[in-house]
């Protein structure tokens, strides 16, 4: 079942907070991914979590670099790859 962008943003924010041991609410939709401190290992973990949670394959789906800028842009990319 496809989720709307706002639901995806909330879930991604929580996932990032967990991965980085941040306080709840520390990550917002407009948070830039590069400023959150995601190293390459945690970034891969985030991608795997996204693929499992939303049933999408980001790499096969042709995710673009622009989608990796913020929580909001990543959420939009995930939403566009979900099956209705």
N, CA, C and O atoms as a GROMACS GRO file, in nm:
protein
  336
    1UNK      N    1   0.084  -0.118   0.000
    1UNK     CA    2   0.000   0.000   0.000
    1UNK      C    3   0.088   0.125   0.000
    1UNK      O    4   0.174   0.142   0.087
    2UNK      N    5   0.067   0.209  -0.096
    2UNK     CA    6   0.147   0.331  -0.109
    2UNK      C    7   0.113   0.430   0.002
    2UNK      O    8  -0.003   0.445   0.040
    3UNK      N    9   0.214   0.495   0.052
    3UNK     CA   10   0.196   0.597   0.156
    3UNK      C   11   0.215   0.733   0.093
    3UNK      O   12   0.283   0.747  -0.008
    4UNK      N   13   0.153   0.836   0.156
    4UNK     CA   14   0.172   0.970   0.101
    4UNK      C   15   0.306   1.026   0.147
    4UNK      O   16   0.370   0.972   0.238
    5UNK      N   17   0.348   1.132   0.083
    5UNK     CA   18   0.481   1.188   0.108
    5UNK      C   19   0.500   1.227   0.255
    5UNK      O   20   0.608   1.205   0.311
    6UNK      N   21   0.398   1.282   0.316
    6UNK     CA   22   0.411   1.323   0.456
    6UNK      C   23   0.438   1.203   0.548
    6UNK      O   24   0.519   1.212   0.640
    7UNK      N   25   0.370   1.092   0.523
    7UNK     CA   26   0.394   0.971   0.601
    7UNK      C   27   0.535   0.919   0.578
    7UNK      O   28   0.603   0.875   0.671
    8UNK      N   29   0.578   0.924   0.455
    8UNK     CA   30   0.713   0.878   0.422
    8UNK      C   31   0.817   0.967   0.489
    8UNK      O   32   0.914   0.917   0.545
    9UNK      N   33   0.797   1.099   0.484
    9UNK     CA   34   0.889   1.193   0.550
    9UNK      C   35   0.902   1.161   0.698
    9UNK      O   36   1.012   1.158   0.752
   10UNK      N   37   0.790   1.138   0.764
   10UNK     CA   38   0.792   1.108   0.907
   10UNK      C   39   0.867   0.979   0.936
   10UNK      O   40   0.946   0.971   1.030
   11UNK      N   41   0.841   0.879   0.855
   11UNK     CA   42   0.907   0.749   0.877
   11UNK      C   43   1.057   0.758   0.849
   11UNK      O   44   1.137   0.701   0.923
   12UNK      N   45   1.094   0.830   0.743
   12UNK     CA   46   1.236   0.846   0.714
   12UNK      C   47   1.307   0.925   0.823
   12UNK      O   48   1.418   0.891   0.863
   13UNK      N   49   1.243   1.029   0.872
   13UNK     CA   50   1.302   1.110   0.980
   13UNK      C   51   1.327   1.023   1.102
   13UNK      O   52   1.434   1.032   1.163
   14UNK      N   53   1.231   0.940   1.138
   14UNK     CA   54   1.248   0.851   1.254
   14UNK      C   55   1.360   0.750   1.230
   14UNK      O   56   1.439   0.721   1.321
   15UNK      N   57   1.368   0.698   1.109
   15UNK     CA   58   1.473   0.601   1.076
   15UNK      C   59   1.611   0.666   1.087
   15UNK      O   60   1.704   0.606   1.141
   16UNK      N   61   1.624   0.787   1.036
   16UNK     CA   62   1.752   0.858   1.043
   16UNK      C   63   1.787   0.890   1.188
   16UNK      O   64   1.902   0.876   1.229
   17UNK      N   65   1.690   0.933   1.264
   17UNK     CA   66   1.714   0.961   1.407
   17UNK      C   67   1.765   0.837   1.478
   17UNK      O   68   1.856   0.844   1.561
   18UNK      N   69   1.706   0.722   1.447
   18UNK     CA   70   1.749   0.597   1.509
   18UNK      C   71   1.891   0.561   1.466
   18UNK      O   72   1.975   0.526   1.549
   19UNK      N   73   1.918   0.569   1.336
   19UNK     CA   74   2.051   0.535   1.284
   19UNK      C   75   2.161   0.622   1.345
   19UNK      O   76   2.273   0.576   1.370
   20UNK      N   77   2.128   0.750   1.369
   20UNK     CA   78   2.229   0.845   1.417
   20UNK      C   79   2.219   0.873   1.567
   20UNK      O   80   2.289   0.959   1.619
   21UNK      N   81   2.131   0.801   1.634
   21UNK     CA   82   2.110   0.819   1.779
   21UNK      C   83   2.077   0.965   1.812
   21UNK      O   84   2.132   1.022   1.906
   22UNK      N   85   1.986   1.022   1.735
   22UNK     CA   86   1.942   1.161   1.758
   22UNK      C   87   1.813   1.162   1.837
   22UNK      O   88   1.740   1.063   1.842
   23UNK      N   89   1.786   1.275   1.900
   23UNK     CA   90   1.662   1.290   1.975
   23UNK      C   91   1.543   1.292   1.880
   23UNK      O   92   1.554   1.341   1.768
   24UNK      N   93   1.428   1.238   1.926
   24UNK     CA   94   1.307   1.246   1.843
   24UNK      C   95   1.276   1.391   1.807
   24UNK      O   96   1.280   1.480   1.892
   25UNK      N   97   1.246   1.414   1.681
   25UNK     CA   98   1.216   1.548   1.633
   25UNK      C   99   1.337   1.623   1.582
   25UNK      O  100   1.323   1.735   1.532
   26UNK      N  101   1.455   1.564   1.593
   26UNK     CA  102   1.578   1.632   1.548
   26UNK      C  103   1.586   1.640   1.396
   26UNK      O  104   1.649   1.731   1.342
   27UNK      N  105   1.524   1.546   1.328
   27UNK     CA  106   1.528   1.543   1.182
   27UNK      C  107   1.391   1.586   1.129
   27UNK      O  108   1.288   1.530   1.166
   28UNK      N  109   1.393   1.686   1.043
   28UNK     CA  110   1.271   1.739   0.982
   28UNK      C  111   1.271   1.711   0.832
   28UNK      O  112   1.372   1.668   0.776
   29UNK      N  113   1.159   1.735   0.768
   29UNK     CA  114   1.148   1.710   0.624
   29UNK      C  115   1.248   1.792   0.544
   29UNK      O  116   1.298   1.745   0.442
   30UNK      N  117   1.279   1.912   0.589
   30UNK     CA  118   1.373   1.997   0.515
   30UNK      C  119   1.519   1.978   0.559
   30UNK      O  120   1.607   2.051   0.513
   31UNK      N  121   1.544   1.882   0.646
   31UNK     CA  122   1.681   1.854   0.689
   31UNK      C  123   1.763   1.803   0.571
   31UNK      O  124   1.720   1.715   0.497
   32UNK      N  125   1.882   1.861   0.554
   32UNK     CA  126   1.973   1.818   0.448
   32UNK      C  127   2.048   1.693   0.492
   32UNK      O  128   2.104   1.689   0.602
   33UNK      N  129   2.048   1.592   0.410
   33UNK     CA  130   2.111   1.466   0.447
   33UNK      C  131   2.260   1.481   0.475
   33UNK      O  132   2.313   1.418   0.567
   34UNK      N  133   2.328   1.565   0.398
   34UNK     CA  134   2.473   1.578   0.416
   34UNK      C  135   2.509   1.646   0.548
   34UNK      O  136   2.621   1.629   0.597
   35UNK      N  137   2.418   1.723   0.606
   35UNK     CA  138   2.448   1.791   0.733
   35UNK      C  139   2.410   1.708   0.856
   35UNK      O  140   2.439   1.747   0.969
   36UNK      N  141   2.346   1.593   0.833
   36UNK     CA  142   2.302   1.510   0.946
   36UNK      C  143   2.412   1.420   0.998
   36UNK      O  144   2.400   1.365   1.108
   37UNK      N  145   2.518   1.402   0.922
   37UNK     CA  146   2.629   1.319   0.967
   37UNK      C  147   2.617   1.173   0.926
   37UNK      O  148   2.674   1.085   0.991
   38UNK      N  149   2.543   1.146   0.820
   38UNK     CA  150   2.533   1.009   0.770
   38UNK      C  151   2.664   0.971   0.702
   38UNK      O  152   2.701   1.030   0.601
   39UNK      N  153   2.734   0.873   0.757
   39UNK     CA  154   2.853   0.822   0.687
   39UNK      C  155   2.807   0.720   0.584
   39UNK      O  156   2.688   0.688   0.577
   40UNK      N  157   2.900   0.668   0.506
   40UNK     CA  158   2.861   0.579   0.397
   40UNK      C  159   2.794   0.451   0.447
   40UNK      O  160   2.699   0.403   0.385
   41UNK      N  161   2.840   0.396   0.558
   41UNK     CA  162   2.782   0.273   0.612
   41UNK      C  163   2.638   0.298   0.659
   41UNK      O  164   2.549   0.218   0.631
   42UNK      N  165   2.618   0.407   0.730
   42UNK     CA  166   2.482   0.438   0.776
   42UNK      C  167   2.391   0.475   0.660
   42UNK      O  168   2.270   0.448   0.664
   43UNK      N  169   2.447   0.536   0.557
   43UNK     CA  170   2.366   0.570   0.441
   43UNK      C  171   2.317   0.443   0.372
   43UNK      O  172   2.200   0.435   0.332
   44UNK      N  173   2.404   0.344   0.358
   44UNK     CA  174   2.364   0.217   0.300
   44UNK      C  175   2.258   0.151   0.388
   44UNK      O  176   2.161   0.094   0.337
   45UNK      N  177   2.276   0.158   0.518
   45UNK     CA  178   2.175   0.104   0.610
   45UNK      C  179   2.041   0.173   0.591
   45UNK      O  180   1.936   0.108   0.595
   46UNK      N  181   2.044   0.304   0.570
   46UNK     CA  182   1.921   0.379   0.546
   46UNK      C  183   1.855   0.333   0.417
   46UNK      O  184   1.734   0.314   0.413
   47UNK      N  185   1.933   0.317   0.312
   47UNK     CA  186   1.877   0.271   0.184
   47UNK      C  187   1.813   0.134   0.196
   47UNK      O  188   1.705   0.110   0.140
   48UNK      N  189   1.877   0.044   0.268
   48UNK     CA  190   1.822  -0.090   0.290
   48UNK      C  191   1.692  -0.080   0.369
   48UNK      O  192   1.594  -0.148   0.336
   49UNK      N  193   1.690   0.002   0.472
   49UNK     CA  194   1.568   0.019   0.553
   49UNK      C  195   1.454   0.076   0.468
   49UNK      O  196   1.339   0.035   0.483
   50UNK      N  197   1.486   0.170   0.381
   50UNK     CA  198   1.384   0.229   0.292
   50UNK      C  199   1.328   0.123   0.199
   50UNK      O  200   1.207   0.113   0.181
   51UNK      N  201   1.416   0.044   0.140
   51UNK     CA  202   1.372  -0.059   0.047
   51UNK      C  203   1.281  -0.161   0.115
   51UNK      O  204   1.181  -0.204   0.058
   52UNK      N  205   1.316  -0.199   0.237
   52UNK     CA  206   1.233  -0.295   0.311
   52UNK      C  207   1.100  -0.233   0.354
   52UNK      O  208   0.995  -0.296   0.341
   53UNK      N  209   1.104  -0.111   0.404
   53UNK     CA  210   0.984  -0.047   0.459
   53UNK      C  211   0.882  -0.010   0.352
   53UNK      O  212   0.762  -0.018   0.375
   54UNK      N  213   0.931   0.030   0.235
   54UNK     CA  214   0.841   0.083   0.133
   54UNK      C  215   0.829  -0.005   0.009
   54UNK      O  216   0.753   0.028  -0.083
   55UNK      N  217   0.902  -0.115   0.004
   55UNK     CA  218   0.891  -0.206  -0.109
   55UNK      C  219   0.938  -0.147  -0.240
   55UNK      O  220   0.882  -0.174  -0.346
   56UNK      N  221   1.043  -0.065  -0.232
   56UNK     CA  222   1.099  -0.004  -0.353
   56UNK      C  223   1.245  -0.046  -0.366
   56UNK      O  224   1.309  -0.085  -0.268
   57UNK      N  225   1.297  -0.038  -0.486
   57UNK     CA  226   1.439  -0.063  -0.508
   57UNK      C  227   1.498   0.066  -0.563
   57UNK      O  228   1.485   0.096  -0.681
   58UNK      N  229   1.562   0.140  -0.476
   58UNK     CA  230   1.612   0.273  -0.512
   58UNK      C  231   1.716   0.269  -0.623
   58UNK      O  232   1.715   0.354  -0.712
   59UNK      N  233   1.806   0.172  -0.619
   59UNK     CA  234   1.911   0.166  -0.720
   59UNK      C  235   1.853   0.125  -0.856
   59UNK      O  236   1.886   0.186  -0.958
   60UNK      N  237   1.770   0.024  -0.859
   60UNK     CA  238   1.708  -0.019  -0.985
   60UNK      C  239   1.608   0.083  -1.034
   60UNK      O  240   1.581   0.093  -1.154
   61UNK      N  241   1.551   0.160  -0.941
   61UNK     CA  242   1.453   0.261  -0.977
   61UNK      C  243   1.514   0.385  -1.039
   61UNK      O  244   1.443   0.474  -1.085
   62UNK      N  245   1.646   0.390  -1.040
   62UNK     CA  246   1.715   0.503  -1.103
   62UNK      C  247   1.709   0.630  -1.022
   62UNK      O  248   1.688   0.738  -1.076
   63UNK      N  249   1.727   0.617  -0.891
   63UNK     CA  250   1.723   0.736  -0.805
   63UNK      C  251   1.832   0.834  -0.849
   63UNK      O  252   1.945   0.794  -0.879
   64UNK      N  253   1.797   0.958  -0.853
   64UNK     CA  254   1.889   1.063  -0.899
   64UNK      C  255   1.957   1.129  -0.779
   64UNK      O  256   1.904   1.128  -0.668
   65UNK      N  257   2.071   1.186  -0.804
   65UNK     CA  258   2.150   1.253  -0.700
   65UNK      C  259   2.068   1.361  -0.628
   65UNK      O  260   2.081   1.378  -0.507
   66UNK      N  261   1.984   1.433  -0.703
   66UNK     CA  262   1.902   1.540  -0.644
   66UNK      C  263   1.807   1.486  -0.537
   66UNK      O  264   1.770   1.558  -0.445
   67UNK      N  265   1.768   1.360  -0.550
   67UNK     CA  266   1.677   1.299  -0.454
   67UNK      C  267   1.745   1.274  -0.320
   67UNK      O  268   1.678   1.250  -0.220
   68UNK      N  269   1.875   1.280  -0.318
   68UNK     CA  270   1.950   1.250  -0.197
   68UNK      C  271   1.991   1.376  -0.120
   68UNK      O  272   2.078   1.370  -0.034
   69UNK      N  273   1.928   1.488  -0.150
   69UNK     CA  274   1.963   1.613  -0.085
   69UNK      C  275   1.901   1.628   0.052
   69UNK      O  276   1.969   1.666   0.148
   70UNK      N  277   1.772   1.599   0.063
   70UNK     CA  278   1.702   1.622   0.189
   70UNK      C  279   1.605   1.508   0.217
   70UNK      O  280   1.581   1.423   0.131
   71UNK      N  281   1.551   1.507   0.336
   71UNK     CA  282   1.450   1.409   0.372
   71UNK      C  283   1.330   1.424   0.278
   71UNK      O  284   1.274   1.325   0.231
   72UNK      N  285   1.292   1.548   0.249
   72UNK     CA  286   1.177   1.574   0.161
   72UNK      C  287   1.202   1.522   0.019
   72UNK      O  288   1.114   1.457  -0.038
   73UNK      N  289   1.319   1.549  -0.037
   73UNK     CA  290   1.346   1.504  -0.174
   73UNK      C  291   1.357   1.352  -0.181
   73UNK      O  292   1.314   1.292  -0.280
   74UNK      N  293   1.413   1.290  -0.080
   74UNK     CA  294   1.422   1.145  -0.075
   74UNK      C  295   1.282   1.084  -0.061
   74UNK      O  296   1.252   0.982  -0.123
   75UNK      N  297   1.199   1.146   0.020
   75UNK     CA  298   1.061   1.099   0.038
   75UNK      C  299   0.983   1.106  -0.092
   75UNK      O  300   0.907   1.015  -0.125
   76UNK      N  301   1.002   1.214  -0.167
   76UNK     CA  302   0.933   1.229  -0.296
   76UNK      C  303   0.977   1.120  -0.393
   76UNK      O  304   0.895   1.066  -0.467
   77UNK      N  305   1.106   1.086  -0.392
   77UNK     CA  306   1.157   0.981  -0.479
   77UNK      C  307   1.097   0.846  -0.440
   77UNK      O  308   1.058   0.768  -0.527
   78UNK      N  309   1.091   0.819  -0.311
   78UNK     CA  310   1.032   0.694  -0.263
   78UNK      C  311   0.885   0.687  -0.304
   78UNK      O  312   0.838   0.583  -0.352
   79UNK      N  313   0.813   0.796  -0.284
   79UNK     CA  314   0.671   0.799  -0.318
   79UNK      C  315   0.649   0.772  -0.467
   79UNK      O  316   0.555   0.702  -0.505
   80UNK      N  317   0.736   0.827  -0.552
   80UNK     CA  318   0.720   0.809  -0.695
   80UNK      C  319   0.749   0.667  -0.741
   80UNK      O  320   0.704   0.626  -0.848
   81UNK      N  321   0.824   0.592  -0.660
   81UNK     CA  322   0.859   0.454  -0.695
   81UNK      C  323   0.763   0.352  -0.639
   81UNK      O  324   0.766   0.235  -0.679
   82UNK      N  325   0.677   0.393  -0.547
   82UNK     CA  326   0.583   0.299  -0.487
   82UNK      C  327   0.476   0.259  -0.586
   82UNK      O  328   0.434   0.338  -0.671
   83UNK      N  329   0.432   0.135  -0.572
   83UNK     CA  330   0.321   0.090  -0.654
   83UNK      C  331   0.192   0.129  -0.586
   83UNK      O  332   0.180   0.119  -0.463
   84UNK      N  333   0.094   0.175  -0.663
   84UNK     CA  334  -0.034   0.217  -0.604
   84UNK      C  335  -0.110   0.104  -0.537
   84UNK      O  336  -0.218   0.127  -0.484
   0.00000   0.00000   0.00000
